[in-house]
Amino acid sequence: MNQRIGIDVGGTNTDAVLVDANGVVGAIKSPTTVDVTSGVRGALTELINSIGPSAKQVDSVMIGTTHFVNAVVQRKDLNKIAALRVTLPGSASLPPLVDWPKDLARVVNGGSYFISGGNEFDGQQVVPLDEDAVVKAAQSIRDSGITSVGITASFSPLSSACEDRVAEIISHECPGIRITCSHALGRIGLLERENATLLNASLLDLATNTTDAFRKALDDVGITAPLYITLNDGTVTSSELARKFPVYCFASGPTNSMRGAAFLSGLQDAIVCDVGGTTADIGCLVNGFPREANNVVEIGGVRTLFRMPDLISIGIGGGTMVRENPLGVGPESVGFRLLEEARVFGGSQLTLTDVAVASGLMDVGDKTQISDLPETLFTAALATAHQKISLTIDQIKTDSQDVPMIAVGGGAPLIPEKIPGISEVHRVPFHGVANAVGAAIAQISGEADQVFQDFTRDDALAAALEIAIENAVKSGADRQSIKIIEMEDLPIAYLPGHAIRARVRVVGDIAAKPKEC
Protein backbone atom coordinates (compact mmCIF):
# COMPACT_ATOMS: atom_id res chain seq x y z
CA MET A 1 0.00 0.00 0.00
CA ASN A 2 1.21 3.50 -0.82
CA GLN A 3 1.08 6.26 1.76
CA ARG A 4 -2.44 7.58 2.22
CA ILE A 5 -4.20 10.04 4.48
CA GLY A 6 -7.65 9.09 5.74
CA ILE A 7 -10.02 11.64 7.28
CA ASP A 8 -13.39 11.01 8.85
CA VAL A 9 -15.67 13.89 9.83
CA GLY A 10 -17.94 12.82 12.67
CA GLY A 11 -20.61 14.64 14.62
CA THR A 12 -18.17 15.20 17.50
CA ASN A 13 -14.62 14.73 16.21
CA THR A 14 -12.70 14.97 12.96
CA ASP A 15 -10.05 12.24 12.80
CA ALA A 16 -7.03 12.07 10.49
CA VAL A 17 -4.46 9.29 10.03
CA LEU A 18 -1.54 8.52 7.76
CA VAL A 19 -1.28 4.86 6.78
CA ASP A 20 1.36 2.96 4.78
CA ALA A 21 2.14 -0.70 4.09
CA ASN A 22 3.37 -1.18 7.67
CA GLY A 23 0.27 0.21 9.35
CA VAL A 24 -0.69 3.49 11.00
CA VAL A 25 2.15 6.04 10.91
CA GLY A 26 0.39 8.81 12.80
CA ALA A 27 -3.07 9.79 14.00
CA ILE A 28 -4.83 12.80 15.47
CA LYS A 29 -8.33 13.52 16.77
CA SER A 30 -9.66 17.07 16.83
CA PRO A 31 -13.13 18.52 17.52
CA THR A 32 -15.43 18.93 14.54
CA THR A 33 -16.16 22.59 13.86
CA VAL A 34 -19.42 24.23 12.87
CA ASP A 35 -17.69 24.91 9.56
CA VAL A 36 -16.74 21.28 8.93
CA THR A 37 -14.27 22.15 6.19
CA SER A 38 -12.14 24.30 8.48
CA GLY A 39 -12.10 21.33 10.85
CA VAL A 40 -10.67 19.18 8.05
CA ARG A 41 -8.01 21.81 7.37
CA GLY A 42 -7.15 21.95 11.06
CA ALA A 43 -6.94 18.16 11.36
CA LEU A 44 -4.60 17.99 8.37
CA THR A 45 -2.40 20.72 9.82
CA GLU A 46 -2.14 18.86 13.16
CA LEU A 47 -1.32 15.59 11.38
CA ILE A 48 1.43 17.22 9.30
CA ASN A 49 2.88 18.92 12.39
CA SER A 50 2.96 15.61 14.28
CA ILE A 51 4.56 13.57 11.47
CA GLY A 52 6.58 16.14 9.60
CA PRO A 53 6.59 17.69 6.12
CA SER A 54 6.84 14.22 4.52
CA ALA A 55 3.12 13.81 5.27
CA LYS A 56 2.42 16.19 2.41
CA GLN A 57 3.89 13.72 -0.10
CA VAL A 58 1.13 11.11 0.24
CA ASP A 59 -0.26 9.32 -2.82
CA SER A 60 -3.93 9.97 -2.09
CA VAL A 61 -6.33 11.44 0.44
CA MET A 62 -9.65 9.79 1.40
CA ILE A 63 -12.34 11.78 3.20
CA GLY A 64 -15.56 10.51 4.76
CA THR A 65 -18.11 13.22 5.40
CA THR A 66 -21.47 13.64 7.14
CA HIS A 67 -22.31 16.71 5.03
CA PHE A 68 -24.86 14.99 2.81
CA VAL A 69 -26.88 12.97 5.28
CA ASN A 70 -26.88 15.94 7.69
CA ALA A 71 -28.30 18.16 4.95
CA VAL A 72 -31.25 15.79 4.47
CA VAL A 73 -31.84 15.25 8.18
CA GLN A 74 -31.60 18.98 8.99
CA ARG A 75 -33.45 20.13 5.83
CA LYS A 76 -30.77 22.61 4.83
CA ASP A 77 -28.38 23.29 1.93
CA LEU A 78 -30.71 21.46 -0.49
CA ASN A 79 -31.53 22.72 -3.99
CA LYS A 80 -34.93 22.76 -5.72
CA ILE A 81 -35.47 19.90 -8.12
CA ALA A 82 -37.79 18.87 -10.94
CA ALA A 83 -39.06 15.28 -11.03
CA LEU A 84 -39.72 13.53 -14.35
CA ARG A 85 -41.53 10.21 -14.10
CA VAL A 86 -41.67 8.23 -17.35
CA THR A 87 -44.37 5.65 -16.65
CA LEU A 88 -47.65 6.72 -18.31
CA PRO A 89 -50.21 5.35 -18.80
CA GLY A 90 -49.43 3.71 -15.44
CA SER A 91 -48.08 4.77 -12.03
CA ALA A 92 -49.75 8.17 -11.92
CA SER A 93 -51.87 7.82 -8.78
CA LEU A 94 -48.96 8.41 -6.37
CA PRO A 95 -46.97 11.49 -7.48
CA PRO A 96 -43.24 12.04 -6.78
CA LEU A 97 -42.45 13.07 -3.17
CA VAL A 98 -45.80 11.62 -2.02
CA ASP A 99 -44.28 9.73 0.91
CA TRP A 100 -41.69 12.36 1.89
CA PRO A 101 -41.97 14.29 5.16
CA LYS A 102 -43.91 17.44 4.29
CA ASP A 103 -41.24 19.84 5.56
CA LEU A 104 -38.58 18.19 3.39
CA ALA A 105 -40.82 18.02 0.32
CA ARG A 106 -41.53 21.76 0.60
CA VAL A 107 -37.82 22.53 0.55
CA VAL A 108 -36.96 20.56 -2.61
CA ASN A 109 -40.16 20.41 -4.68
CA GLY A 110 -39.69 22.28 -7.94
CA GLY A 111 -42.45 20.56 -9.90
CA SER A 112 -43.34 17.10 -11.22
CA TYR A 113 -43.88 15.95 -14.80
CA PHE A 114 -45.48 12.71 -16.04
CA ILE A 115 -44.35 11.34 -19.41
CA SER A 116 -45.59 8.37 -21.49
CA GLY A 117 -42.96 5.66 -21.85
CA GLY A 118 -40.92 3.31 -19.71
CA ASN A 119 -40.47 -0.45 -19.68
CA GLU A 120 -42.42 -3.55 -18.74
CA PHE A 121 -41.07 -5.97 -16.14
CA ASP A 122 -39.41 -7.97 -18.93
CA GLY A 123 -37.51 -4.93 -20.23
CA GLN A 124 -39.78 -4.28 -23.22
CA GLN A 125 -41.33 -0.86 -23.93
CA VAL A 126 -44.70 -0.07 -22.31
CA VAL A 127 -45.46 2.51 -25.01
CA PRO A 128 -43.11 4.61 -27.17
CA LEU A 129 -41.49 7.52 -25.34
CA ASP A 130 -43.45 10.76 -25.83
CA GLU A 131 -40.52 12.95 -26.83
CA ASP A 132 -42.71 16.00 -27.46
CA ALA A 133 -43.89 15.86 -23.84
CA VAL A 134 -40.28 15.65 -22.69
CA VAL A 135 -39.42 18.76 -24.71
CA LYS A 136 -42.35 20.67 -23.19
CA ALA A 137 -41.34 19.58 -19.70
CA ALA A 138 -37.74 20.63 -20.35
CA GLN A 139 -38.85 24.06 -21.52
CA SER A 140 -41.01 24.48 -18.42
CA ILE A 141 -38.09 23.46 -16.20
CA ARG A 142 -35.80 25.91 -17.97
CA ASP A 143 -38.30 28.74 -17.56
CA SER A 144 -38.74 27.99 -13.85
CA GLY A 145 -35.01 28.34 -13.19
CA ILE A 146 -34.61 24.81 -11.80
CA THR A 147 -31.03 23.59 -12.25
CA SER A 148 -31.34 19.95 -11.14
CA VAL A 149 -33.67 17.22 -12.37
CA GLY A 150 -34.30 13.59 -11.46
CA ILE A 151 -35.53 11.15 -14.13
CA THR A 152 -37.26 7.89 -13.23
CA ALA A 153 -38.66 5.41 -15.74
CA SER A 154 -40.42 2.16 -14.92
CA PHE A 155 -38.05 -0.82 -14.68
CA SER A 156 -35.11 1.25 -15.92
CA PRO A 157 -32.55 -1.04 -14.18
CA LEU A 158 -33.48 -3.62 -16.84
CA SER A 159 -33.02 -1.16 -19.71
CA SER A 160 -31.69 2.38 -19.34
CA ALA A 161 -32.44 3.41 -22.93
CA CYS A 162 -35.59 5.35 -22.04
CA GLU A 163 -33.97 7.39 -19.26
CA ASP A 164 -30.89 7.99 -21.38
CA ARG A 165 -33.00 9.42 -24.20
CA VAL A 166 -34.95 11.67 -21.81
CA ALA A 167 -31.66 12.94 -20.35
CA GLU A 168 -30.37 13.66 -23.86
CA ILE A 169 -33.44 15.76 -24.72
CA ILE A 170 -33.34 17.69 -21.45
CA SER A 171 -29.63 18.41 -21.82
CA HIS A 172 -30.29 19.82 -25.29
CA GLU A 173 -33.18 22.03 -24.11
CA CYS A 174 -31.58 23.06 -20.79
CA PRO A 175 -27.80 23.46 -21.30
CA GLY A 176 -25.86 23.07 -18.07
CA ILE A 177 -28.65 21.41 -16.08
CA ARG A 178 -27.61 18.61 -13.68
CA ILE A 179 -29.39 15.32 -14.36
CA THR A 180 -29.73 12.24 -12.15
CA CYS A 181 -31.08 9.07 -13.78
CA SER A 182 -32.59 6.45 -11.49
CA HIS A 183 -30.99 3.43 -13.20
CA ALA A 184 -27.59 4.68 -11.99
CA LEU A 185 -28.70 4.63 -8.34
CA GLY A 186 -31.47 2.31 -7.34
CA ARG A 187 -32.87 -1.14 -7.84
CA ILE A 188 -36.22 -2.43 -9.01
CA GLY A 189 -38.98 -0.70 -7.01
CA LEU A 190 -40.29 2.53 -8.49
CA LEU A 191 -41.00 4.80 -5.50
CA GLU A 192 -37.88 3.90 -3.52
CA ARG A 193 -35.67 4.24 -6.60
CA GLU A 194 -37.30 7.55 -7.47
CA ASN A 195 -36.81 8.78 -3.91
CA ALA A 196 -33.08 8.02 -4.05
CA THR A 197 -32.87 9.80 -7.40
CA LEU A 198 -34.60 12.93 -6.13
CA LEU A 199 -32.55 12.99 -2.93
CA ASN A 200 -29.43 12.82 -5.06
CA ALA A 201 -30.65 15.61 -7.34
CA SER A 202 -31.37 17.84 -4.34
CA LEU A 203 -27.80 17.43 -3.03
CA LEU A 204 -25.85 18.29 -6.18
CA ASP A 205 -25.16 21.93 -5.25
CA LEU A 206 -23.90 20.86 -1.84
CA ALA A 207 -21.85 18.03 -3.36
CA THR A 208 -20.05 20.44 -5.68
CA ASN A 209 -19.40 22.97 -2.91
CA THR A 210 -18.25 20.30 -0.44
CA THR A 211 -15.82 18.51 -2.74
CA ASP A 212 -14.41 21.84 -3.92
CA ALA A 213 -13.96 22.95 -0.30
CA PHE A 214 -12.18 19.68 0.57
CA ARG A 215 -9.88 20.15 -2.40
CA LYS A 216 -9.13 23.70 -1.24
CA ALA A 217 -8.38 22.44 2.29
CA LEU A 218 -5.79 20.06 0.82
CA ASP A 219 -4.29 22.79 -1.33
CA ASP A 220 -4.11 25.16 1.65
CA VAL A 221 -1.87 22.77 3.58
CA GLY A 222 0.26 21.89 0.55
CA ILE A 223 -1.13 18.45 -0.36
CA THR A 224 -1.47 17.89 -4.11
CA ALA A 225 -2.50 14.19 -3.98
CA PRO A 226 -5.76 13.06 -5.61
CA LEU A 227 -8.90 13.37 -3.48
CA TYR A 228 -11.32 10.49 -2.98
CA ILE A 229 -14.61 10.42 -1.07
CA THR A 230 -15.69 7.34 0.90
CA LEU A 231 -18.94 5.54 0.11
CA ASN A 232 -21.65 3.60 1.94
CA ASP A 233 -20.10 0.21 1.20
CA GLY A 234 -16.66 0.90 2.67
CA THR A 235 -15.01 1.83 -0.62
CA VAL A 236 -14.11 5.15 -2.25
CA THR A 237 -14.80 7.02 -5.44
CA SER A 238 -13.20 9.98 -7.18
CA SER A 239 -14.32 13.43 -6.12
CA GLU A 240 -15.85 13.86 -9.59
CA LEU A 241 -18.18 10.88 -9.13
CA ALA A 242 -18.99 12.01 -5.58
CA ARG A 243 -20.22 15.28 -7.08
CA LYS A 244 -22.63 13.30 -9.25
CA PHE A 245 -23.80 10.72 -6.69
CA PRO A 246 -23.64 12.20 -3.16
CA VAL A 247 -26.28 9.75 -1.84
CA TYR A 248 -23.64 7.03 -2.05
CA CYS A 249 -21.80 8.83 0.78
CA PHE A 250 -24.65 8.86 3.36
CA ALA A 251 -23.35 6.08 5.64
CA SER A 252 -19.63 6.40 4.97
CA GLY A 253 -18.74 7.12 8.62
CA PRO A 254 -19.91 3.83 10.16
CA THR A 255 -18.65 1.78 7.22
CA ASN A 256 -15.22 3.42 7.50
CA SER A 257 -15.12 2.33 11.13
CA MET A 258 -15.99 -1.24 10.21
CA ARG A 259 -13.31 -1.41 7.52
CA GLY A 260 -10.82 0.14 9.92
CA ALA A 261 -11.79 -2.40 12.59
CA ALA A 262 -11.09 -5.24 10.17
CA PHE A 263 -7.69 -3.77 9.27
CA LEU A 264 -6.63 -3.11 12.87
CA SER A 265 -7.81 -6.47 14.25
CA GLY A 266 -7.04 -8.78 11.34
CA LEU A 267 -10.57 -10.21 11.60
CA GLN A 268 -12.68 -10.54 8.45
CA ASP A 269 -15.93 -11.78 10.01
CA ALA A 270 -17.13 -10.19 13.26
CA ILE A 271 -19.55 -7.81 14.91
CA VAL A 272 -18.25 -4.24 15.06
CA CYS A 273 -19.38 -1.74 17.68
CA ASP A 274 -18.25 1.80 16.96
CA VAL A 275 -18.95 4.15 19.85
CA GLY A 276 -18.38 7.74 18.83
CA GLY A 277 -19.27 10.99 20.49
CA THR A 278 -22.93 10.95 19.45
CA THR A 279 -23.98 7.40 18.58
CA ALA A 280 -22.95 3.76 18.78
CA ASP A 281 -23.13 2.14 15.33
CA ILE A 282 -23.28 -1.65 15.31
CA GLY A 283 -22.98 -3.86 12.25
CA CYS A 284 -21.50 -7.07 10.84
CA LEU A 285 -18.30 -7.62 8.92
CA VAL A 286 -18.50 -10.24 6.16
CA ASN A 287 -15.27 -10.92 4.27
CA GLY A 288 -13.86 -7.70 5.67
CA PHE A 289 -16.71 -5.50 4.40
CA PRO A 290 -19.94 -4.31 6.05
CA ARG A 291 -22.92 -6.59 5.51
CA GLU A 292 -25.26 -4.83 3.11
CA ALA A 293 -28.89 -4.10 3.95
CA ASN A 294 -31.36 -5.86 1.64
CA ASN A 295 -34.44 -3.99 2.80
CA VAL A 296 -35.73 -0.45 2.45
CA VAL A 297 -33.59 2.16 4.21
CA GLU A 298 -35.00 5.46 5.48
CA ILE A 299 -32.88 8.61 5.15
CA GLY A 300 -34.33 11.64 6.91
CA GLY A 301 -37.78 10.02 6.75
CA VAL A 302 -37.50 9.15 3.02
CA ARG A 303 -37.76 5.50 1.93
CA THR A 304 -34.93 4.48 -0.39
CA LEU A 305 -33.54 1.26 -1.82
CA PHE A 306 -29.86 1.39 -2.76
CA ARG A 307 -26.44 0.35 -1.51
CA MET A 308 -26.42 0.85 2.27
CA PRO A 309 -24.79 -1.05 5.16
CA ASP A 310 -26.90 -3.09 7.56
CA LEU A 311 -26.43 -1.04 10.72
CA ILE A 312 -28.27 -0.22 13.90
CA SER A 313 -27.44 3.12 15.53
CA ILE A 314 -28.34 4.00 19.10
CA GLY A 315 -27.88 7.20 21.10
CA ILE A 316 -24.91 6.00 23.14
CA GLY A 317 -21.64 7.90 22.81
CA GLY A 318 -19.09 9.92 24.71
CA GLY A 319 -21.22 13.04 24.43
CA THR A 320 -24.50 11.34 25.38
CA MET A 321 -26.32 13.31 28.07
CA VAL A 322 -27.02 11.68 31.43
CA ARG A 323 -29.96 12.90 33.51
CA GLU A 324 -30.66 12.40 37.22
CA ASN A 325 -33.96 11.87 39.06
CA PRO A 326 -35.15 9.92 37.20
CA LEU A 327 -32.11 8.39 35.57
CA GLY A 328 -31.94 8.88 31.80
CA VAL A 329 -29.16 8.09 29.34
CA GLY A 330 -29.47 9.72 25.88
CA PRO A 331 -30.32 9.79 23.11
CA GLU A 332 -29.50 13.52 23.22
CA SER A 333 -25.80 14.41 22.88
CA VAL A 334 -23.67 17.51 23.31
CA GLY A 335 -21.94 16.48 20.05
CA PHE A 336 -18.89 18.50 19.04
CA ARG A 337 -19.37 20.70 22.14
CA LEU A 338 -18.13 17.85 24.36
CA LEU A 339 -14.91 19.63 25.31
CA GLU A 340 -16.93 22.65 26.42
CA GLU A 341 -19.99 21.12 28.09
CA ALA A 342 -18.90 17.85 29.77
CA ARG A 343 -18.34 18.11 33.53
CA VAL A 344 -14.74 16.81 33.39
CA PHE A 345 -13.88 19.60 30.95
CA GLY A 346 -15.36 22.33 33.13
CA GLY A 347 -18.88 22.33 31.71
CA SER A 348 -22.20 21.77 33.45
CA GLN A 349 -23.67 18.84 31.48
CA LEU A 350 -23.20 15.30 32.80
CA THR A 351 -22.24 12.96 29.92
CA LEU A 352 -21.18 9.36 29.42
CA THR A 353 -17.60 10.62 29.17
CA ASP A 354 -17.95 11.82 32.77
CA VAL A 355 -19.37 8.42 33.69
CA ALA A 356 -16.45 6.64 32.00
CA VAL A 357 -13.91 8.84 33.81
CA ALA A 358 -15.61 8.29 37.16
CA SER A 359 -15.66 4.53 36.54
CA GLY A 360 -11.96 4.42 35.67
CA LEU A 361 -12.58 3.53 32.02
CA MET A 362 -11.15 6.77 30.63
CA ASP A 363 -8.52 9.21 31.82
CA VAL A 364 -9.40 12.58 30.33
CA GLY A 365 -10.22 15.98 31.75
CA ASP A 366 -10.35 16.76 35.46
CA LYS A 367 -11.90 14.01 37.58
CA THR A 368 -12.32 16.37 40.54
CA GLN A 369 -15.07 18.17 38.60
CA ILE A 370 -17.39 15.19 39.22
CA SER A 371 -16.31 14.32 42.77
CA ASP A 372 -19.57 15.73 44.18
CA LEU A 373 -21.73 13.16 42.38
CA PRO A 374 -22.69 9.81 43.96
CA GLU A 375 -21.04 6.60 42.76
CA THR A 376 -24.47 4.97 42.46
CA LEU A 377 -25.35 7.43 39.69
CA PHE A 378 -22.31 6.46 37.62
CA THR A 379 -22.89 2.75 38.20
CA ALA A 380 -26.53 2.95 37.14
CA ALA A 381 -25.78 5.10 34.06
CA LEU A 382 -23.02 2.75 32.92
CA ALA A 383 -25.27 -0.28 33.41
CA THR A 384 -27.96 1.39 31.29
CA ALA A 385 -25.47 2.08 28.49
CA HIS A 386 -24.19 -1.51 28.66
CA GLN A 387 -27.72 -2.88 28.45
CA LYS A 388 -28.57 -0.79 25.37
CA ILE A 389 -25.39 -1.89 23.60
CA SER A 390 -25.97 -5.57 24.46
CA LEU A 391 -29.57 -5.52 23.23
CA THR A 392 -28.57 -3.89 19.96
CA ILE A 393 -25.80 -6.42 19.36
CA ASP A 394 -28.35 -9.19 19.84
CA GLN A 395 -30.58 -7.56 17.20
CA ILE A 396 -27.82 -7.36 14.59
CA LYS A 397 -26.77 -11.00 14.94
CA THR A 398 -28.18 -13.49 12.44
CA ASP A 399 -27.62 -16.76 14.35
CA SER A 400 -27.22 -18.07 17.87
CA GLN A 401 -23.51 -18.86 17.64
CA ASP A 402 -21.11 -16.81 19.74
CA VAL A 403 -19.08 -14.48 17.50
CA PRO A 404 -16.16 -12.11 18.09
CA MET A 405 -16.71 -8.39 18.38
CA ILE A 406 -14.34 -5.50 17.67
CA ALA A 407 -14.65 -2.40 19.87
CA VAL A 408 -13.70 0.84 18.13
CA GLY A 409 -14.40 4.55 18.35
CA GLY A 410 -13.39 7.16 20.88
CA GLY A 411 -16.08 5.84 23.21
CA ALA A 412 -14.95 2.19 22.94
CA PRO A 413 -14.18 2.00 26.71
CA LEU A 414 -17.97 2.23 27.25
CA ILE A 415 -18.38 -1.23 25.67
CA PRO A 416 -18.63 -3.99 28.32
CA GLU A 417 -16.12 -6.84 28.41
CA LYS A 418 -18.77 -9.56 28.69
CA ILE A 419 -21.71 -9.53 26.28
CA PRO A 420 -24.18 -12.39 25.72
CA GLY A 421 -23.59 -13.97 22.30
CA ILE A 422 -20.08 -12.50 21.97
CA SER A 423 -17.13 -14.89 22.26
CA GLU A 424 -14.53 -12.17 22.81
CA VAL A 425 -14.37 -8.37 22.75
CA HIS A 426 -11.29 -7.32 20.79
CA ARG A 427 -9.63 -4.05 21.81
CA VAL A 428 -7.36 -2.78 19.04
CA PRO A 429 -4.65 -0.12 18.80
CA PHE A 430 -5.77 3.20 17.33
CA HIS A 431 -9.38 2.21 18.10
CA GLY A 432 -10.29 5.87 18.52
CA VAL A 433 -9.50 6.67 14.88
CA ALA A 434 -10.65 3.42 13.26
CA ASN A 435 -13.01 5.41 11.04
CA ALA A 436 -10.14 7.40 9.53
CA VAL A 437 -8.09 4.21 9.16
CA GLY A 438 -10.98 2.64 7.25
CA ALA A 439 -11.08 5.64 4.94
CA ALA A 440 -7.33 5.46 4.33
CA ILE A 441 -7.31 1.78 3.32
CA ALA A 442 -10.45 1.93 1.17
CA GLN A 443 -10.55 0.42 -2.30
CA ILE A 444 -12.78 1.18 -5.28
CA SER A 445 -15.90 -0.88 -5.87
CA GLY A 446 -18.14 -1.82 -8.75
CA GLU A 447 -21.59 -3.36 -8.62
CA ALA A 448 -24.08 -4.96 -10.98
CA ASP A 449 -27.67 -5.78 -10.03
CA GLN A 450 -29.63 -6.77 -13.10
CA VAL A 451 -32.24 -9.19 -14.45
CA PHE A 452 -31.09 -11.43 -17.30
CA GLN A 453 -33.51 -13.36 -19.50
CA ASP A 454 -32.83 -16.61 -21.34
CA PHE A 455 -29.42 -16.89 -19.65
CA THR A 456 -28.13 -19.90 -17.77
CA ARG A 457 -27.20 -19.25 -14.15
CA ASP A 458 -23.47 -19.29 -14.93
CA ASP A 459 -23.87 -17.02 -17.94
CA ALA A 460 -25.98 -14.52 -15.98
CA LEU A 461 -23.41 -14.35 -13.16
CA ALA A 462 -20.59 -14.02 -15.68
CA ALA A 463 -22.39 -11.15 -17.45
CA ALA A 464 -23.08 -9.41 -14.13
CA LEU A 465 -19.44 -9.87 -13.10
CA GLU A 466 -18.23 -8.21 -16.29
CA ILE A 467 -20.58 -5.26 -15.72
CA ALA A 468 -19.38 -4.89 -12.12
CA ILE A 469 -15.73 -5.00 -13.20
CA GLU A 470 -16.29 -2.34 -15.86
CA ASN A 471 -18.08 -0.12 -13.33
CA ALA A 472 -15.12 -0.46 -10.95
CA VAL A 473 -12.60 0.34 -13.69
CA LYS A 474 -14.60 3.41 -14.74
CA SER A 475 -14.44 4.59 -11.12
CA GLY A 476 -10.64 4.33 -11.10
CA ALA A 477 -9.87 0.75 -10.03
CA ASP A 478 -6.90 -1.24 -11.31
CA ARG A 479 -8.42 -4.06 -13.38
CA GLN A 480 -5.70 -6.53 -12.39
CA SER A 481 -6.38 -6.12 -8.67
CA ILE A 482 -10.16 -6.62 -8.77
CA LYS A 483 -11.65 -9.37 -6.63
CA ILE A 484 -15.20 -10.53 -5.98
CA ILE A 485 -16.80 -9.59 -2.66
CA GLU A 486 -20.37 -10.76 -3.20
CA MET A 487 -22.08 -12.84 -5.88
CA GLU A 488 -25.65 -14.08 -5.75
CA ASP A 489 -28.44 -15.06 -8.10
CA LEU A 490 -32.20 -15.30 -7.70
CA PRO A 491 -34.45 -17.06 -10.24
CA ILE A 492 -37.60 -14.97 -10.86
CA ALA A 493 -40.62 -17.17 -11.38
CA TYR A 494 -43.10 -14.51 -12.49
CA LEU A 495 -41.16 -13.32 -15.55
CA PRO A 496 -41.66 -15.04 -18.92
CA GLY A 497 -38.85 -17.34 -20.03
CA HIS A 498 -35.87 -18.17 -17.84
CA ALA A 499 -35.23 -14.95 -15.86
CA ILE A 500 -32.48 -14.59 -13.27
CA ARG A 501 -31.63 -11.61 -11.10
CA ALA A 502 -27.84 -11.56 -10.71
CA ARG A 503 -26.03 -9.33 -8.26
CA VAL A 504 -22.23 -9.02 -8.08
CA ARG A 505 -20.00 -6.65 -6.12
CA VAL A 506 -16.25 -6.35 -6.69
CA VAL A 507 -13.43 -4.22 -5.26
CA GLY A 508 -10.04 -3.25 -6.57
CA ASP A 509 -7.06 -1.11 -5.65
CA ILE A 510 -6.82 2.45 -6.92
CA ALA A 511 -5.11 2.51 -10.31
CA ALA A 512 -1.45 3.50 -10.21
CA LYS A 513 -2.07 6.78 -12.03
CA PRO A 514 -5.58 7.85 -10.99
CA LYS A 515 -7.23 10.65 -12.84
CA GLU A 516 -7.77 13.61 -10.52
CA CYS A 517 -10.86 15.74 -10.98
Secondary structure, 3 states (H helix, E strand, C coil): CCCEEEEEECCCEEEEEEEECCEEEEEEEEECCCCHHHHHHHHHHHHHHHHCHHHHHCCEEEEECCHHHHHHHHCCCCCCEEEEEEEECCCCCCCCCCCCCHHHHHHHEEEEEEEECCECCCCCECCCCCHHHHHHHHHHHHHHCCCEEEEEECCCCCCCHHHHHHHHHHHHHCCCCEEEEHHHCCCCCHHHHHHHHHHHHHCHHHHHHHHHHHHHHHHHCCCCCCEEEECCCCCEEEHHHHHHCHHHHCCHHHHHHHHHHHHHHCCCCEEEEEECCCCEEEEEEECCEECECCCCEEECCEEECCCCECEEEECCCCCEEEECCCCEEEEEECHHHHHHHEHHHCCCECEHHHHHHHCCCCCCCCHHHHCCCCHHHHHHHHHHHHHHHHHHHHHHCCCCCCEEEEEECCCHHHCCCCCCCEEEEEECCCHHHHHHHHHHCCCEEEEEEEEEECCCHHHHHHHHHHHHHHHHHHCCECHHHCEEEEEEEEEECCCCCCEEEEEEEEEECECCCCCCC
